Amino acid sequence: MKYKDNKGDEDDKNEFDLYLEYREVVGELENNVRFEEYHNDNHNEYNEYDKAQILQKRGGLAEEVERLRAKCVEKVSEDDEYIQKLCWIIRHAPYAKYNELCSSRKKLKSKIFEHEATLVKMQDNLDQIELDADRAYEDCLKAGLITKDGLPNDETMLKASCKYY
């Protein structure tokens, strides 16, 4: 497409407008991908009507994207395959739900891995603290500040307090 500057002829401007319209509809299509939850126990006419309206709007958006893509002389970009998948998702509501669940699963798995990594770091920190506590215990025991059960050594404390008085 030849719309790099504003000096182009009318065809160039039409292509640019077409491209902008295409991108706008693609954006609208992306915003409508999520498949809303409908409670199976409350199947009333309102929910069915609402669901039908959403599916009809999705179908219209998918058709609009396909129409605009067909009008474009060149492929708009390398995301054309992505747009085809998006149209497929929109037209087939069960697949939209499946696709949403798959992406949710991927996000949850990545969060689990993040938390596992955090837990490993916390365990390493705990191990280091335990090592430091063991060393401090040994140092205090050697200095006579504590007894073997870890309690303060009364004799040492008494001697230390007498020095200050």
C-alpha positions in Angstrom: 0.0 0.0 0.0 1.2 3.5 -0.8 -0.1 5.6 2.0 3.3 6.7 3.5 2.7 10.4 2.9 -0.3 12.7 2.5 0.4 13.6 -1.1 -1.0 10.3 -2.5 -3.8 10.1 -5.0 -7.4 9.2 -4.1 -6.8 5.4 -4.5 -4.0 5.6 -1.9 -6.3 7.4 0.5 -9.0 4.8 0.0 -6.5 2.0 0.7 -5.4 3.8 3.9 -9.0 4.4 5.0 -9.7 0.7 4.3 -6.7 -0.3 6.3 -7.8 1.9 9.2 -11.4 0.4 9.0 -9.9 -3.1 8.9 -7.7 -2.5 12.0 -10.7 -0.9 13.9 -12.9 -3.9 13.1 -10.1 -6.3 14.1 -9.7 -4.5 17.4 -13.5 -4.8 18.0 -13.3 -8.4 17.1 -10.4 -9.0 19.6 -12.4 -7.2 22.3 -15.4 -9.6 21.8 -13.4 -12.9 21.9 -14.1 -13.7 25.5 -17.0 -16.1 25.9 -19.2 -15.0 28.8 -20.3 -17.5 31.4 -23.9 -18.6 31.4 -25.2 -20.5 34.4 -26.6 -23.9 33.4 -29.1 -23.9 36.3 -30.7 -20.6 35.2 -31.6 -21.2 31.6 -34.3 -18.5 31.2 -35.3 -16.8 28.0 -33.4 -13.6 28.8 -30.1 -15.4 29.0 -30.8 -17.3 25.8 -31.7 -14.1 24.0 -28.6 -12.3 25.4 -26.4 -15.2 24.3 -27.9 -15.2 20.8 -27.3 -11.5 20.5 -23.7 -11.9 21.5 -23.2 -14.7 19.0 -24.9 -12.8 16.2 -22.7 -9.7 16.9 -19.6 -12.0 16.8 -20.7 -13.5 13.5 -21.2 -10.0 12.0 -17.8 -8.9 13.2 -16.1 -11.9 11.7 -17.9 -11.4 8.4 -16.9 -7.7 8.4 -13.2 -8.6 9.0 -13.4 -11.1 6.2 -15.0 -8.6 3.9 -12.4 -5.9 4.6 -9.6 -8.4 4.2 -11.0 -9.4 0.8 -11.0 -5.7 -0.2 -7.4 -5.2 0.7 -5.1 -5.5 -2.4 -2.1 -6.7 -0.4 -2.0 -8.7 2.8 -2.2 -6.2 5.7 0.5 -7.8 7.8 1.9 -11.1 9.0 -0.9 -11.3 11.6 -3.3 -12.4 8.8 -3.2 -16.0 10.1 -4.0 -14.6 13.6 -7.1 -12.8 12.1 -8.3 -16.0 10.5 -8.0 -17.8 13.8 -9.8 -15.0 15.5 -12.7 -15.2 13.0 -12.9 -19.0 13.6 -13.0 -18.4 17.4 -15.7 -15.8 17.1 -17.9 -17.9 14.8 -17.6 -21.1 16.9 -18.6 -20.3 20.4 -17.6 -23.7 22.0 -14.2 -23.2 20.5 -14.1 -19.7 21.9 -14.7 -21.2 25.4 -12.1 -23.9 24.8 -9.6 -21.3 23.6 -10.2 -19.1 26.6 -9.8 -22.0 29.0 -6.6 -23.0 27.3 -5.1 -19.5 27.7 -6.3 -19.4 31.3 -4.6 -22.8 31.9 -1.3 -21.4 30.4 -1.5 -18.3 32.7 -2.2 -20.4 35.8 0.7 -22.8 35.0 3.0 -19.9 34.6 1.9 -18.5 37.9 2.4 -21.9 39.6 5.9 -22.0 38.2 6.5 -18.4 39.5 5.2 -19.4 43.0 7.3 -22.6 42.9 10.4 -20.6 42.2 9.5 -18.2 45.0 9.0 -21.2 47.4 12.4 -22.6 46.4 14.0 -19.2 47.2 12.1 -19.0 50.5 13.3 -22.6 51.3 16.9 -21.6 50.5 16.5 -18.5 52.7 15.1 -20.7 55.5 18.0 -23.2 55.2 20.5 -20.3 55.4 18.7 -18.9 58.5 18.8 -22.4 60.1 22.5 -22.7 59.4 23.1 -19.2 60.8 21.0 -20.0 63.9 23.0 -23.3 64.4 26.3 -21.4 64.2 25.0 -18.7 66.6 23.9 -21.5 69.0 27.4 -23.0 68.9 29.0 -19.7 69.4 26.8 -18.8 72.4 27.3 -22.3 73.8 31.1 -22.0 73.5 31.0 -18.5 75.1 28.9 -19.9 78.0 26.0 -17.6 77.2 23.4 -20.4 76.9 22.9 -23.9 78.2 22.6 -26.9 75.9 18.8 -26.6 75.8 19.2 -23.1 74.4 18.1 -21.2 77.5 20.2 -18.3 78.8 23.0 -19.4 81.2 22.0 -17.8 84.6 25.6 -17.9 85.9 26.9 -16.1 82.9 24.1 -13.5 83.1 24.7 -13.0 86.8 28.4 -12.4 86.2 27.7 -10.0 83.4 25.2 -8.0 85.4 27.6 -7.7 88.3 30.2 -6.1 86.1 27.9 -3.2 85.4 27.0 -2.5 89.0 
